[in-house]
Amino acid sequence: MENEEKVINNSEKSMEERLYECLKKHELPDYFLYTGTGGAKNWLKLDGSEAFPISRQLKVLLEKNIESIGRFIPTGMSLVSIGVGNGEKERIVLEELIKKNLAENPTSQKVSIRYYPVDISSQLVDIALEKVRDLPVEKKGVVGLIEDIPLLKKHWRLPVLFCILGNTFCNYEPEFILQLVYENLEQGDLFFFDANLLPAKGSRVEAQCARKSVLGTYASRENALFNMYPLLEYGMIPEDFDFDLLLGHTDSRIGALYRTRKSLHILKDAEIRIGPETISFREGDVISMGFTYKYTYEQVIAFLNICGFDVLKAFLSEDGANTMILAKKLILK
């Protein structure tokens, strides 16, 4: 991999130090699940698992509607994708943008597109870059957290199509992520994201089925092993702790929302070493982890309105379980 193709904002060492500080406080933020060679490998395995179909469903929705999406995206935009993963969806978008650029400028034989895959995992950024090796676009991968956008944005050329694909949007507090995006988009930029949804409220039986489906996916053995990875990587064994997942309500400005809550429950005394440091856990300790919001389509639209976004185009799967939305920020006077 050529050096100029990738900018590293977080080193493996700095991530280890951050992991140590978090685990000392009995916290394990989800971004640690993707770091290192093992994290990237585990995510790709989970992403392809029959037990965890969310990413595949969102990819199908994108493939079905990419031509319609392309009509709303001006030529010459850079593509920035946060949490790029393996880069499959981004390749679909880039191919459509390339086709549109060439159709509107048939004599140029040049495509003025730059692509910036961004991920906390350096290995996933490499995979995403390799995925588009044959496409006629300029590329620069960026290794960093979504919270680092104010620093990361100096690397890309405006205007940008700012993407958060693969249900990543739902893994953040809604107003936090939308405010972060809003503050870092310029006039002329676009925001494109997807989400795996709860069906709109129907009968009590339908609501129970929806809850059961969510728990079946997120509490699957495959997802449990993925979430246990950091502790296993640093010396614990599966018998040392349990993965627990709950689905409940949380309050918001638009009313009650469903949100998963994940935790690791220590079953017996254990120690792990991270670099030169040792962390001791005691039986009964609980390590809090990340979460995933399960919105209805109407709730996603409500948050976009509250946070100053105008929806240009929205797509909903036939079963109502997945959506993709292209939006722009409203310039408030």
N, C-alpha and C positions, 0 to 999 in steps of 0.2 A: 504494500500500500504506500503510495507516494505521500511524503510528509505534508505537502501543500494541500492534499485532499482532505485532511482531517485536523481539526482544532480540538485540543483536549483541555477542557475547563476544569475537570475533576480527575485527579490521578487516583490510581488504585490505592496508594498509601493514604491519601486524604480521605477516601471512602472508608478504609479500615478504621481510621481514627474516629470518623463520624459514627461508624457502627458501634465502636466501643463506648462512646459517650451516650448513645441512645440506649444500648442494652444495660448500661449501668443504671439507667432510669426505668428499666423494664419497659422499654418502648422499642418497636421494630417497624419503622415506616416502610411502606411497600416498595419504595425504590431500591432497597437493598436486595430484594428478591431477584433483580435482573442483573446485578453487577457480577463481574468476573466471568471467566469462561463457563463455569458451572451454571451461573444464573442465566446467561444467554441460552445455553443448551437446554436447560429445564423449561424456559419459557417457550422455546420453539417446539419442544415435545408436548407441552400442555396445549399450545395453540393448535396443534394438529390432532389433538385427542378427540375421539368421538364423544367423550363425556363433557367436553367444553367447546360447544359449537358456536359461541358468540361471534368470534372473529370471522369464521367462514360465512355465517349468515350476513354479516355486514359487508363482506366482500362481494357476495352475490348481489346484494342491493346496489352496490356501487357499479358493478358490471352492467346491470340492467339499465341504469339511468345515467351513465357517464356522458352519453351524447347530449342529453338534455342539460346536464350540469355545465358542460362545455360552452353552451350557448350564452351563459351568463358570465363567463370568465373572459375578460379582455386579453388580447394577445400581448406577449412580452412580459407577463408576470413571472416573478420568481416563485418557486414552490418551497415553502418552509414547512416541515412536518415534525411536530413534537411527539416524542415517544414512538419513533418510526418502526420499531420492531424489525421484522424481516423485509419491510419495504415493498411488499406485494401490492398493496392498495395504491401506494404512491406511484408505482410503475404504471398502473392503469390510468391514473390522472395525467401523468407526464405524456403517455402515448396520445391521449386525446388532445392535450395542449399542443404537442408537436404537430399533429394532423391539422389542427385549426390554424396554427401559425403558417404552415406551408400553404394551406388553402387560401389564406388571405394575402400571402406574399409569394405567389408561385414562381416568380423569376429569381428570387433571392437565393434559393437553395440553402438558406441559413436559418437557424432557429435561435431566437434570442431568449433562451430560457436558462435560468440558473436554479439549481436544486440543492437544498440544504437539509439533509436528514439529521435530526437531532435526537439523541437518546442518552440516558444515563449510562448505558452499556456501550463501551468502546467496541466490543465484538459485534453487537447488533448494528452499529453504525457501519462497520466494515461490510457486513452482509448486505445492508441496504445499498451501499455504494456499488458493490459488485453486481447487485440485481439490475442496475441500469448502466452497466459498463458499456453496452453497445448502443445506447441512445445518444443522439447528438445534442447533449446539454452539458453546460458547465456544472461541476459538482464540488461541493465542499461539505464534508461531514462535521458535525459539532457534537462533542461529548459534554453533556451538562444536564442540569436539572431544569424543569420548566420554570422554577422560581428565579432562574438566572437569566430570563429573557431580556431584561434591560441590558445585561452585558453581552448576551449572545447576539442581539440584533445588530450590533456593529459589524458583524460578519456578512450580512446579506444586503443585496441590492433591491431597492424599492422599484415599483410596488410589489407587494407579496400576496400570494394566496396562502394564508396561514391555516395549516391543517392540524387537527387533533383527531386522529382516526383510531379505530380498534376499540371503541368504548372507553378510551382513556379519560375522556371528559367526565365520566360518571365517577371517577375515582378521586375527585376533588370536591371541596365545598363549592356549591354552585356560584355563589356571589364572589368568592375568592377567585375562581378560575376565570369567570367572565370579566371581572374588574381588571385582572392581570392582562387579559387579552385586549380589552378595550384601551387600556392605558398605553399599550405598546403597538397598536395599529395606527398607521397614518392614513390621512384621507386618500382614498383610492385603493387601499388594501381591502382584501376580502377575508372572511373567516368561514372555514368549512370544517364541519365536525359530524360525527355520528354518535349514536347511542342505542344501546339495547334497552328496551322499555318494558314497563308493566302495561298490559292492556288497559284501556280505559275502564273505569269502574263499571262493573256490570252486576250480576247477581252475586249473592254471598258464595255460592258454589264456585262461580268463575273466579272470584277473588282468592278463594282457598286453593284452587288449581294453580293460579298464577304464583302464589307463595310457595307451593310445593315444588313447582318447576324451578324457581329461583334457588331454593335451598338444595334441590337435587344437583343443580349445576355447580354451585359454589361450595357445597359441602362434599363434593365427590372426592374419592380417594386421590385422583390425579391432582386436583387443585390443592388438597391438603398437603401432599408431598411437596408441591411447588412452594407452598407457604412455609414449610418446615425447613427448607433448604439452608438458610444461613446458619441455623444452630447445628444442623448435621455437618455442614462444611467445616465448622470449627470444633468438632469433636464429640458432640452429643450423639445419642442413638435414639431411634424412634420410640423405644420403650421409656425414655426419660421424660416425655411430655406428650400432651394431647393437643390437637388442633380443634378449636371450637368456633362455630359460626352461628350467629343469630340474625334474624331478620325482624326488625321492629320499626316503629314510627319515631320520627324526630320532627321537631317543630321548625317552621321556616316562615318567611314573610308571606308566602302564598298558601300557608296551611301545612298540614301534616304530610310528610314524605316518608317513603320506605327507604331504609338504609341497612345494609349488612354491617355487622360488627364482628371482627375477627380477633381471636386471642390465642395464645399458647399457654397451656396450664402445665406447670412443672410437677411431675409425679414423684420425683425423688431428688435428693441432693445431687448436684452436678456442678462441674466446672468447665469453662471453655477458655482457651487462650486466643487472643487476637493480637498478633504481633508480639510485643514484649509484655502485654498486659493480661491479667487473669480476672475473670468474672465468675463469682460463685452464685449459684441459684439454690434456693431451698425448696423443699417439698411444699406445695401450696402457693408458690409465687405465680403471678399471672403477668405475662408480657402482652401488652396491648399492641394491636396491629392496625392496618388501614381499614378502609371501608369502601363500599360501592353503593352509590345511590341508584334506586330503581324508580325512575320517573314515569309518569304518563306523558304522552306527547303534549298534551295541553300544559302540563307543568313546565316542560322545557321551554315552550313558547312564552309562557308567563315570565320566566326568569330572563329570557332574552329581552323582552319588553322593558322590564324593570331596570336592566343594566345598560340600556341605551343602544340596542341592536335592532336593525331593520332586517326582516327575513326577506331575501330575494327569491329563494326557491327552497321548498321542503319536499322530501320524499318519504313516504311511509310504506313499509312492506305490507303485503296483502293480509297477513295475519296480525298486523298492528304491533308486532314485537320489536321492530327496528326502524330507526329513522336516520336520515341524513339531511343536514341543513346548511345552506349557503346564506351567509348574512354579511352585512356591513355595519359599521358603527355609525350611529347618527351623530352629526356634528352639532352639538348643543350650542345655541346662541346665547 
